[in-house]
Amino acid sequence: MPKRLNLPDSASVATPDAEGRLFAPSAARNAEAIVSLIGDVAGEMTGVALEIASGTGQHIAALAAALPGLHWQPSDIDAERRKSIDAYAASANLPNLSPAIALDATSPGWGAEHGGKSFICLANLLHLISTKEARILISEAAEALAPGGRLMIYGPFMRDEELTSAGDEAFHASLVSQDPEIGYKSDFDVVEWGLSSWLDYEDMVEMPANNLAIFWRKPG
C-alpha cells in the first residue's frame, strides 16, 4: 500500500458532511477559476484525464461536469480522501467520472503503470512535498502522458526565487518550520523540471490569490 504523506498541520482543513464528503474552503474558493482555466485549455480534448492528489473531491466533480469530453480519473494517497472523492462522485452521478484510485505520485514508476493520459492536473501539492519528490512527480507525470497530452500544475510558487507577498512569506515560513524539506518552489525551476522530462513548456498563467498554473505538452 502507498504511504500517507506527512503533510503539515496547516496544509489542509476539511470537514465532513453527513454523506461522507469532506469540504475544504480553500478548494471551494479556487474551484471556479481552475475549472474555467482547464476548460479553456482542455475543453476540446478527449481521452482520459488524471487528477493527482484529488483531495476532498471538490475539484474533480466540477471538472467532470464541465468537461464531458474527458473521462476523469481521480486519485489520492489517503484512504479517507478517496472515500470523500467517491462520495462526491456518487452525488454527481456522472458517466465520465471514475472511482478514486490509490496513487502516491511521489513514488518512482507509477507513470508507466498509468500511461496514455490525455490530460494530467495537480493542484496545491508541490509546496507540501520536497524538491526531490516534486521532480519525481513531474517526471512520472510526463511518462504517463500520451503523445500530445498536457500537464497542468497549479498552486503557490516563488517568482524567480522570490516570495512576492506577505501571506506567501508567512505560509512558506510555517511550512519550512514544520519540515525543512518542503515549501514553495520557484516557478522557473518547476518549468525546467518539466523540460528535463522532455515536455514542451506551453504557458504560465497568473491565478487568483497569487497562485500560478503552469502548462506543458508532451511532444507527438
URPE-V531233 format. One record per residue. N is the residue number from 1. SS is DSSP state (~ for helix, > for strand, _ for the rest). NEAR is the number of other C-alpha atoms within 12 Angstrom. Layout:
[[N	SS	NEAR] [N	SS	NEAR]]
This chain:
[[1	_	11] [2	_	18] [3	_	16] [4	_	20] [5	_	25] [6	_	19] [7	_	26] [8	_	25] [9	_	17] [10	_	22] [11	_	28] [12	_	22] [13	_	18] [14	_	24] [15	>	19] [16	>	21] [17	_	14] [18	_	11] [19	_	17] [20	_	23] [21	_	28] [22	>	31] [23	>	27] [24	_	25] [25	~	17] [26	~	25] [27	~	31] [28	~	23] [29	~	17] [30	~	28] [31	~	29] [32	~	22] [33	~	27] [34	~	37] [35	~	32] [36	~	20] [37	~	30] [38	~	38] [39	~	24] [40	~	16] [41	~	28] [42	~	34] [43	_	23] [44	_	16] [45	_	24] [46	_	22] [47	>	28] [48	>	32] [49	>	42] [50	>	44] [51	>	50] [52	>	46] [53	_	41] [54	_	46] [55	_	44] [56	_	45] [57	_	46] [58	~	40] [59	~	46] [60	~	51] [61	~	42] [62	~	35] [63	~	41] [64	~	35] [65	~	27] [66	~	29] [67	_	33] [68	_	25] [69	_	24] [70	>	32] [71	>	31] [72	>	41] [73	>	39] [74	>	43] [75	>	39] [76	>	36] [77	_	32] [78	_	28] [79	~	25] [80	~	26] [81	~	35] [82	~	33] [83	~	29] [84	~	37] [85	~	43] [86	~	35] [87	~	30] [88	~	38] [89	~	35] [90	~	22] [91	~	20] [92	~	25] [93	_	17] [94	_	25] [95	_	20] [96	_	29] [97	>	38] [98	>	30] [99	>	32] [100	>	35] [101	>	31] [102	>	30] [103	_	36] [104	_	32] [105	_	45] [106	_	32] [107	_	28] [108	_	23] [109	_	21] [110	~	25] [111	~	29] [112	~	19] [113	~	17] [114	_	30] [115	_	24] [116	_	25] [117	>	36] [118	>	39] [119	>	47] [120	>	51] [121	>	47] [122	>	37] [123	>	39] [124	_	35] [125	_	38] [126	~	44] [127	~	40] [128	~	37] [129	_	34] [130	_	25] [131	~	24] [132	~	22] [133	~	25] [134	~	35] [135	~	28] [136	~	28] [137	~	37] [138	~	46] [139	~	34] [140	~	35] [141	~	49] [142	~	44] [143	~	36] [144	~	38] [145	>	38] [146	>	29] [147	>	23] [148	>	25] [149	>	35] [150	>	43] [151	>	48] [152	>	45] [153	>	44] [154	>	41] [155	>	37] [156	>	38] [157	_	41] [158	>	27] [159	>	23] [160	_	16] [161	_	16] [162	>	19] [163	_	24] [164	_	21] [165	_	17] [166	~	13] [167	~	15] [168	~	25] [169	~	21] [170	~	17] [171	~	27] [172	~	33] [173	~	22] [174	~	22] [175	~	29] [176	~	25] [177	~	16] [178	~	20] [179	_	22] [180	_	18] [181	_	24] [182	_	29] [183	_	37] [184	_	40] [185	_	41] [186	>	27] [187	~	32] [188	~	21] [189	~	24] [190	~	41] [191	~	35] [192	~	23] [193	~	31] [194	~	35] [195	~	24] [196	~	21] [197	_	28] [198	_	23] [199	>	34] [200	>	26] [201	>	27] [202	>	23] [203	>	23] [204	>	24] [205	>	26] [206	>	21] [207	>	25] [208	~	19] [209	~	20] [210	~	22] [211	>	31] [212	>	35] [213	>	37] [214	>	42] [215	>	36] [216	>	39] [217	>	34] [218	>	33] [219	_	20] [220	_	13]]
